[in-house]
Amino acid sequence: MTSTFDRPGTTPVLRRRRPAFAAPRDEIDVPPLDQIAPPLEPPWRKEDTDTPDRKALYRHPDGHSVGLRIQSRGLAIQTWITAGPDLPPIPEGATAAEQAEAQATRDARLQPGRTWHAVLNTRTSKALAADLVALVRDRLLPALTNKPRGIPAPPPPARIGQPDPTPTTEGTQQ
């Protein structure tokens, strides 16, 4: 018994479509991390990791650690530094000014157990190994002595055909 509204017998087809907002996944071929990891000078020592091509870990005798990890699809390298458990001691028998200076030095550094992260974008890097060394040397290691407040954003790239936004003094009369 069929009605006039019944469809003819067909086999339903399950269609798998990506949503319109899902762009193709990017992937960057990054060299193994054990080849581009920066060599840190003693007393830092590099520890063996379960995936030396994707992760590197350095330890300091004071308990500090530096880590590097290639993120999925190679689009970024995550770096971090963790402060050791001990703060530098405040000298006993020092004057009040020396003790205040020592306390200010302790307060200015990354506190014990705290971590500071920085990310290297592999898309924009022209010399990956050199950029990674500079990031560790200039941004991570100084965090042990000067607690970072924030990193200023880089200036926007100049646009071709656009006038320079900085005013010039050429042609002005005084």
Secondary structure as UniProt FT lines:
FT   TURN            4..5
FT   TURN            20..21
FT   HELIX           33..36
FT   TURN            42..43
FT   STRAND          45..47
FT   TURN            52..54
FT   STRAND          55..59
FT   TURN            61..62
FT   STRAND          65..70
FT   HELIX           72..74
FT   STRAND          76..82
FT   TURN            92..93
FT   HELIX           96..108
FT   TURN            112..113
FT   STRAND          115..121
FT   TURN            122..124
FT   HELIX           128..135
FT   HELIX           136..140
FT   HELIX           141..144
FT   TURN            160..161
FT   TURN            170..171
//
